[in-house]
Amino acid sequence: MITSPAFAGKRYAVLGLARSGMATVEALLASGAEVTAWDRRPGPREELAGRATIADPLEIDLAGFDGVVLSPGVPLNTHPIAARARAAGVPLIGDIELFAQARASLPPHKVVGITGTNGKSTTTALIHHIVKTAGVPTTMGGNIGLPILGQDPLPEGGVYVLELSSYQIDLTYSLDCDVAVLLNITPDHLDRYRDFAAYRESKLRLFQLQADRRVGVIATPDAELIQKVLNTLPRPDVVAYPALASEILEHYLQASAPALQGPHNAQNIWAAMQVVEALGLPLAAFEAGVKSYPGLPHRMEIVAEHNGVLFVNDSKATNPASTAPALAAYPRVHWIVGGLPKGDDLDECAPHFGHVVAAYTIGEAGPHFADLLEAVMHVERCEMLCEATRRALAAAQPGEVILLSPACASFDQFRDYEMRGEAFRRIVSELTGNGAPAAWSAA
């Protein structure tokens, strides 16, 4: 785990004892800090009994604490801990901020931070894979993989690659990324922010935390957003996405990268290329890493091929903006869409409706989405994922794709998007008797 003398003798309250919370408590205790820990579930409290003080931060005097460490899932705009900590003059921080404070005691290293509404996990995993391919010690954490404080420190010259949500950035004050990457910003999580502008400002703080002579990468074709970032941070070391980059990268790189199909992944590849250059790694390592990148579960994941029909699990697409690139990636799609909606329309998907052979609507959003889509495509009202997959398989022809890309959250029928994606895999396997991926081109 990552420990630091910066925490020795200090007092912290940790609220939320899931994976990152437990890793935080262990790192702080190992560093010589005094920890008060709390979770609504009795199991984690019992696990820490005798090593940490077990008490609810909402019911104790917070005066004198050096920080209240929150899980990113705690909503700062509604949870009473925010006002209570503010009244006591105690900062609200996250495990990423603790990592930032620990950096001075770690072997010399670099940090790459990646944020954006969509594509963070793919880009983080891709950059990590490329750096590892280059033979450089590296690990990834933040909003992906294992909690960063629970991982072993890298040796000198290592690269920490961090996926950072807006929630994590909100709890971070001193993370000076050597390279900061912004992929895109579209409306999301507006239940946590005053408005879209506030959500956007949360993302842009990642650049504002950087010192001079660091590198910022803006990997979006959104000219208005690029200009806003450049106006906010008029530094010469901000690299912006160039015109025509998507077309060039799609043709010359993605042909040999089966796990990185679609125009959105061209942006992810371009971002990775800029990071590789900023880190001083050879171009050969970049090319080898892109070609060998295996992809991530639930993100345009090829799960099977049956009688010439490809099954793609894109359960991670929980809003229309993240579904649109998946529709763009394949020319003939049987689209399984629906779940718990984050909005009232599918407008961001509309430019790619011509790729859809038929839509199969499921979940709470199913009836409304069917009403929206029936004017422009064939729609099957299915409600359940198993029925949608069965009907799609019955209709699909060789060369076509059955795509689970719901454009919705999963919580109406599934615990999370991972469980939804696992259910799709299982259904496909049961219907086809084939769960093995096959090589495939989206061209």
Number of C-alpha atoms within 10 A of each C-alpha: 14 23 26 20 16 17 21 15 14 17 19 23 25 29 25 21 22 13 12 23 26 22 21 30 28 21 22 27 19 17 18 17 21 21 23 22 27 23 18 11 11 9 10 18 19 10 11 18 11 9 14 19 15 19 17 15 19 14 9 10 11 21 12 12 19 18 21 24 24 25 22 21 9 16 16 18 13 11 10 12 20 19 13 17 20 12 11 13 15 18 16 22 22 26 26 27 20 27 21 16 18 17 21 13 12 15 13 13 18 18 21 24 25 28 27 23 21 21 22 24 22 23 25 27 24 26 29 26 24 27 27 17 20 18 11 17 17 23 22 24 22 23 22 18 13 15 20 26 26 20 16 11 19 18 14 13 13 20 23 22 28 28 24 24 19 22 21 23 23 21 21 22 20 17 22 21 24 21 26 25 30 25 22 21 20 15 15 19 14 13 11 16 16 10 13 15 11 13 22 20 15 17 24 23 15 27 24 17 16 18 13 11 12 17 23 29 24 25 26 24 18 13 13 10 15 21 13 12 21 16 10 12 15 11 15 12 15 20 17 21 20 13 11 9 15 21 11 12 17 22 12 10 16 23 15 16 20 19 23 28 24 22 20 22 22 22 24 22 25 21 26 26 19 22 24 20 12 17 17 9 17 12 13 11 18 24 16 15 22 25 18 16 20 16 21 16 17 24 23 27 23 26 22 23 22 19 11 15 16 24 28 26 25 28 31 29 27 24 26 23 20 24 26 24 21 26 25 22 21 21 17 22 27 28 27 28 29 32 27 21 23 18 13 10 15 16 13 15 19 15 11 17 21 14 18 22 20 23 27 28 28 26 25 19 23 23 15 14 24 22 11 16 18 13 9 12 16 14 21 19 17 23 19 17 22 17 17 23 23 15 14 23 21 8 12 20 16 11 16 20 27 30 30 32 29 31 30 26 24 25 15 15 16 16 11 14 20 16 15 25 25 15 16 23 22 16 18 24 16 11 15 14 12 15 19 11 15 14 10 14 15 17 12
